[in-house]
């Protein structure tokens, strides 16, 4: 038992030593020439414009949620796709196919609803929504 724990300690010590050596080499090799451009925040190769404190457009979140929904759809369909051949051999292929079809149909209805509601339009016409009388 102690030998197995010693292996863990040796690997942990080796990892810490590796990190320390890499950081030390980086400090020794890197030329010390700080300037304003090197101190800027790096964001996807683009120069930052303005401050970091601004409001994002809420449409970013709506489109991101739609993406996550369809990404999770693939994650849920993958296990069924991997065992579909064995399900077909046992006579459950049609059941699995109908089950996946219903799952995708429900998600497609949700996408159609979001599309009809106008949540997927990047530029909305605010004037037409503002001048319509409220239904209360």
N, C-alpha and C positions, 0 to 999 in steps of 0.2 A: 504494500500500500504506500509506503514512504517513497519507494522508487518511482511509482507513477506520479506522485505529487512532485518529486524532484524533477521529472521530465517537464512538467508544466512550468515550474519555476525557471528551469534553464531556458525554455522557449520564451517565457516572459522577459527574462533578463536579456536574451538575444534581441528581442524586439525593441526593448528600451535602448539598448546599446546601438542598434542600427539607426534608430531615429536620432539619437544624440550625434552619431558620426555624420549623418547626412546633413543635419542642421549646422554642425560645426564646419563641414566642408563648404556648405553654401555660404556661410558667413566669410570664410577665408577666400573663396574664389570670386565672389561677386564684387565688382568694382563699386566703391562708395561714392557714387555721383548722384545724389538726390537732386531732383528739380521738380518744378510745379507739375509738369506733365506726367511724371512717374507717380506723383502722389494723388492723381485723380482716380476716381472710382472707375473700374473697368466693368462695362456692361455690354456684352455681345459685340465688342469692337466699335461701338458707337460712343461718341463723346456725350457726356451728360449735359442736358440742357435744363436750366432752371433748378429749382429745389426738389428735394425728394418728397416734400409734403404737398401733394396735390390729390384731388379726387379722381379716381378712375371712373370711366364710363361704366354704368351698371350693365351695359350690354356685353362687356367682357365676361362677366360672371354667368350670364344666361347662356352664352355660347359655350363657355367652359363646362357648365353643367350638362348641356346637351352632349358634348364630347364625352364626358365621363360616363353618361348613361350608355352610350353606344360602345364605349370601351369595355364597360362591365358586361355588356351583352355578349361580347366576344368571349370574355372570360367565363361566362356561364355556359356558352355553347360549346366550348372546346372539350370539356369532359364527355359530353354526349357524342361529339364527333369522333372521339378516340375509341369509344366502345360501340359505335353504330354497327359495325360489321358483326360483332358478337350478338348484338340485340336482333339483328336481322336473321341470324342463324337460329335464334330461339323463338322467332315469330313475333318479336316486339318492334320490328323496324318501322312499321306504319305508325304505331303508337308514339315512338320517339320522334318520328318526322312530324306528326300532327302536334305534338307537344312543343317542339321547336318552332313550328309555324305559328302557333297561337302566341308564343312568347314574342316572336318578332312582330306579329300583327299588333299586339298591345303596344309595343314600343313605337311602331309606325303610326299608330293612332295618336300617341302622345306627341310625336314629331309633327304630325299634321295639325294638331291642336295648337302647338307653339307657333307653327308657321302661319296658320290662319289668324292667330291673335296678333301677329306682327312682331313677335319677340325675336325673330331671326333676321329682321331687317336692320342693317347697320345704321342707316339714316332714317329716322322716323319723321313724319310730318306732324310737328307739334301743333301747328296752327289749326289743323282740322280737328284734332282731339280737343283743343281748347274751346272751340266755338260750338261744339255739340252740347245740347242741354243735358244735364245730368239726370239719370233715371233713379230717382229716390222714392 
